[in-house]
Amino acid sequence: MKKHVMIIGYKKKHLGTSLFFALLWSVLAILKFSYETTNWIGYGYIFLALLYLIRCSYQYRYKYLTIGNGIIKQNWPFGKEIKLADIVHI
C-alpha cells in the first residue's frame, strides 16, 4: 500500500536569505582575520557563519511541513504535530 505524503518546502527567497547571511558572516570573518588582530569577536563571526550554513542546509534537506498519515508536522527539531482530525477551522 502506497502512503500519500504532501511536503511543503521553504521558498527559494527564504533559502537564499539564509545562504546570503552565511556568506556575509564568512566574508566578515575572513576580513577580520586578514586585517585585524585575532580576538574572540573573529571567532564569533565564524560561529555565526557556521550556524547560518547549518540552518540553510537543514532547511534545504528537511522541508517546512509534511502532511500525511493523518498529521501535519513542522520539520524542525522542536516542531509541532497536529492531527488532521483535530482541525476544526482554518
N, C-alpha and C positions, 0 to 999 in steps of 0.2 A: 504494500500500500504506500503510495507516494504522499508525503506530507506537503501541504502548501504553506509556504512561508513568504511573507512580504517584508522586504528590507528597505528602509528609507535611510538614505545616506546624507551626509553633510553636503551643503552647497559648495561648488568649486571656489566661490569667493571666500568662504569660511576657511577652507583648507589652505588657500593661497595666503590669507592673512596670517595664519599660524606659521607657514613656511617663511613669509616675509620677516616676521619678528625673530624667527630662529636665525635667519641670515643676518639681520640687523645686529643682534647681540653678538653673533660670531665676528662680524666686522669690527664692532666696537672693542671686543676682547683682543683681536689681533692688533688694532691700533694702540690700545692701552699697553700691551706688552712690547710693542715696537718702539714707541716714542717716549714712554714714561718709565719710571722705576716700578718694579713689580711690588704690589701690595695686595691686601685681601680684596680690594674692590675689583681688581682684574680677574680674580678667581670667581667673584660673583657674576661677572659678565659671562664667563664660560659656563657657570652653573645655569644661568637663565637661558643661554643658547641651547644647552642640552635639554632643559625642561621643555622648551618650545618645540624642539626637534622630536622629542619623545611624544609629546602631545599630538603633533602633526601626523606622525607615523601611526599612532594609536587610532586617531580619528579616520585615517585613510584605511586602515586594516579592519577596524570594527565600526560598522556604520552606526547611525544615530539611533534608530528604532528598529525593532524586529517585531512583526505581528504574525503570530502563528501559534498553533496548538492551543488556542483559546486564551492567549495572553498577549498583552502589549508590554514590551520590555525595553527600557533605556539601556543602551550598551555602553556603560562606563562603570568603573569599579563599585560605586555606591548607587547604581541606577535603580529606579523603581520598577515594579512589576504590578500590572493591573489585569485582573481577569476581564475578558470581554463581556461576560455575563453581568458583571458589576457596574458596567457603564450604563447610566440612565439618560444622560443628556450631554450633548457636545455643544 
